[in-house]
Amino acid sequence: MLIELTLYLDRLESRFGLIKDALEESSPPPARLNWRPGSEDPSIFGLAAFVAMNTDYWIGHALGNLPEPLGFDRVLEEAQGDDFRPLIKLLDNSLETSRRVLEKLTAADLDNTINFNDEPLTPRQAIVLVLEDAAERYGEINALSRWWESK
């Protein structure tokens, strides 16, 4: 794998690790995992599921030509569950998909512009979108955890 892609993957693993730690450390009860501060707000469960599915969408689907993740367009609104362990597995599977796709990319691939959903972008841009989103969602998970504890 190219050094640049190894660094991207390391950063992705680090961000996913933070999210998994946030889920595991508190062993949240189902009510905490599924709590929404407002009816339009996502839950911790939904945010963690979205990180995995967003990664599968941009890296797996857009770059790796894999099928679009089922339910991607509704995950923030509808994802819920009684246990955080399936989220850990979902994140791990997404990392493995990312690894397989990134291993196949060449330096020339990274410089190509692809048209995805009528939007031109490079594979680098897609990867950075994923990294930025994972960081943002991790922040939201932490904020929701603190909010839950204070209510």
C-alpha angles and dihedrals in degrees: 000000000000115000090239091054091045088056091049090049092048090052091048091049090050093052092045088049091056091051092047090048090051089053096044101041097063097033086214120217115240091257090059094045092052101035116124120192089213134012092255095045124098123242128232088256092052093047094051092046090048092054091057095043094045089054091048089049098051102031102026100035106025097037103022099038091232120147117282110262110261113249094013093135092055105033097104092052101038111027114112139144147162097238134047094210095084087055090055089052091047090052092047091050091049091052090051091050089050091050092051093048096044092048089062097051120101130204088258091053091056091057096048120102114226126195107226118176088346091303120115115223140145125241087250090058092049091051092048090050088056093047093048092048093049090052092047094048091048088056090050091049090053092047092050091048091053091044091051091051093051098047 
